[in-house]
Amino acid sequence: MNKIALGVASSISIYKAADIIRLFQKEDLAVRVIMTEKATRFIQPDFFTALSGEETIVNLFDRRQRPIEHIALADEISLLLIAPATANIIAKLASGLADDFLSTFYLAVKSPVLIAPAMNEAMFLHPQTQANIKKLRDNGVEFVEPEAGYLACGQTGGGRLASPEKIVQTSLRLIRRQPVFKDKLIVVTAGPTRESLDPVRFLSNRSSGKMGYELARQAYQLGAEVVLIKGPVELEPPTGVKVETVVSSEEMRQAVFKYYDQASVVIMSAAVSDFRFRQTSLKKIRKEKLTLNLELERTPDILEELGHLKRGQLLVGFAAETADLKTRASDKMKRKKLDLIVANDVSREDIGFGRDENEVYLFWPDGRERLIGKTSKRKVSQEILTEIGAMLNERKGNN
Ligand SMILES: Cc1cc2nc3c(=O)[nH]c(=O)nc-3n(C[C@H](O)[C@H](O)[C@H](O)COP(=O)(O)O)c2cc1C
């Protein structure tokens, strides 16, 4: 099912529901909006009808809807999200009151329910509101915690609606989570590393980190616990993912090993520098003192080390090649004891480094291979994680 029911109550943050709809649509999910009667005091239902492309529902007894719309719609959705949720709608749902479409619909829904509260801090912290939230949580309802910040009442404090991005990412996790990823730690590395010569000069590469960020985002949506270890890139970190920022290859190595024992899967998509300067300086080296032959040394091969110390972890490597893709990637996979290698041709201008699209080959140790044709890095990540899910399931079956 590719439909979300979005309940919208009469909070001043109601305008953010428009962004929520747009973000769902970007994920190919249709949205059916349900407004409380009082929410229509702020925004006309036609606004949401135009945005969502479907008639907004307000009243239980509406001749334009199917005769028992609240039951019919309940069977068509994969999630009921209420954002923004007022103190009032939370109280109504907690007590099982069903006196309008949204509260009646809630009782008919069998899919997951996610609530994003938005209200003044005192209203949110009121023991009655907290008790209502607890009751709903005990009944299996999930919440997106409100954030601290400027509130429409002129005060600063907790109670502000979480960001549309966070609400949608949390929703996607509820829709897409798979049992095989539950309680599994997935470590993803992303971006380049930077090897300093002195405080102002360094050796690095063109990795943008986009592929690793997408992999982390998708792993979170599938229900895993995710740690993203990233080199110096300035992308917005994905919701729900623990981020560790590192600079050099040695820092990346230490960060990966910090999590290695607990990890079920390690995806090394970072472009770790192969070389670093043999001699470095804590002070800027004066131009006149710089020799023209700077000496380099190899950095530790993190992937190879991980391969040799593997104790049941599923190890996924990346190979960026400009020629002989299959031979070189397969060699690397065997040498480093990987369970899967993702290879891409970085000589192509239209894919790979810095681009939003990629085309990759997957190679397995048993000789199996698969091409994921040119598509967005988001879709490529989804496909890679589907394969990882299948491998985890296979392992479970073998144990
Ligand atoms: C301008 C204005 C802004 C409001 N913002 C909020 C809000 O952010 N959160 C909230 O819980 N109530 C807010 N209220 C109060 C609710 O609108 C009120 O409790 C209403 O009865 C809730 O009805 P509903 O849950 O059916 O939409 C606001 C009221 C007004 C007049």
The ligand as an SDF file (V2000), in Angstrom:
LIG
                    3D

 31 33  0  0  0  0  0  0  0  0999 V2000
   -3.9620   30.7770   17.2020 C   0  0  0  0  0  0  0  0  0  0  0  0
   -4.0880   29.4550   17.9030 C   0  0  0  0  0  0  0  0  0  0  0  0
   -3.0450   28.5700   17.8670 C   0  0  0  0  0  0  0  0  0  0  0  0
   -3.1500   27.3430   18.5270 C   0  0  0  0  0  0  0  0  0  0  0  0
   -2.0860   26.4700   18.4780 N   0  0  0  0  0  0  0  0  0  0  0  0
   -2.1670   25.3150   19.1500 C   0  0  0  0  0  0  0  0  0  0  0  0
   -1.0760   24.4080   19.1350 C   0  0  0  0  0  0  0  0  0  0  0  0
   -0.0320   24.6340   18.5140 O   0  0  0  0  0  0  0  0  0  0  0  0
   -1.1930   23.2530   19.8240 N   0  0  0  0  0  0  0  0  0  0  0  0
   -2.3360   22.9200   20.5190 C   0  0  0  0  0  0  0  0  0  0  0  0
   -2.3760   21.8570   21.1430 O   0  0  0  0  0  0  0  0  0  0  0  0
   -3.3810   23.7670   20.5260 N   0  0  0  0  0  0  0  0  0  0  0  0
   -3.3280   24.9410   19.8620 C   0  0  0  0  0  0  0  0  0  0  0  0
   -4.4100   25.7940   19.8860 N   0  0  0  0  0  0  0  0  0  0  0  0
   -5.6130   25.3950   20.6130 C   0  0  0  0  0  0  0  0  0  0  0  0
   -6.4470   24.4220   19.8160 C   0  0  0  0  0  0  0  0  0  0  0  0
   -6.8000   25.0140   18.5810 O   0  0  0  0  0  0  0  0  0  0  0  0
   -7.7060   24.0330   20.5850 C   0  0  0  0  0  0  0  0  0  0  0  0
   -7.3260   23.3020   21.7370 O   0  0  0  0  0  0  0  0  0  0  0  0
   -8.6830   23.2260   19.7560 C   0  0  0  0  0  0  0  0  0  0  0  0
   -9.8320   22.9680   20.5280 O   0  0  0  0  0  0  0  0  0  0  0  0
   -8.0940   21.9330   19.2520 C   0  0  0  0  0  0  0  0  0  0  0  0
   -8.9930   21.3040   18.3710 O   0  0  0  0  0  0  0  0  0  0  0  0
   -8.5780   20.1120   17.4110 P   0  0  0  0  0  0  0  0  0  0  0  0
   -7.6660   19.2200   18.1810 O   0  0  0  0  0  0  0  0  0  0  0  0
   -9.8610   19.4270   17.0710 O   0  0  0  0  0  0  0  0  0  0  0  0
   -7.9450   20.6940   16.2110 O   0  0  0  0  0  0  0  0  0  0  0  0
   -4.3360   27.0190   19.2080 C   0  0  0  0  0  0  0  0  0  0  0  0
   -5.3930   27.9150   19.2090 C   0  0  0  0  0  0  0  0  0  0  0  0
   -5.2910   29.1170   18.5680 C   0  0  0  0  0  0  0  0  0  0  0  0
   -6.4490   30.0620   18.6160 C   0  0  0  0  0  0  0  0  0  0  0  0
  1  2  1  0
  2  3  1  0
  2 30  2  0
  3  4  2  0
  4  5  1  0
  4 28  1  0
  5  6  2  0
  6  7  1  0
  6 13  1  0
  7  8  2  0
  7  9  1  0
  9 10  1  0
 10 11  2  0
 10 12  1  0
 12 13  2  0
 13 14  1  0
 14 15  1  0
 14 28  1  0
 15 16  1  0
 16 17  1  0
 16 18  1  0
 18 19  1  0
 18 20  1  0
 20 21  1  0
 20 22  1  0
 22 23  1  0
 23 24  1  0
 24 25  2  0
 24 26  1  0
 24 27  1  0
 28 29  2  0
 29 30  1  0
 30 31  1  0
M  END
$$$$
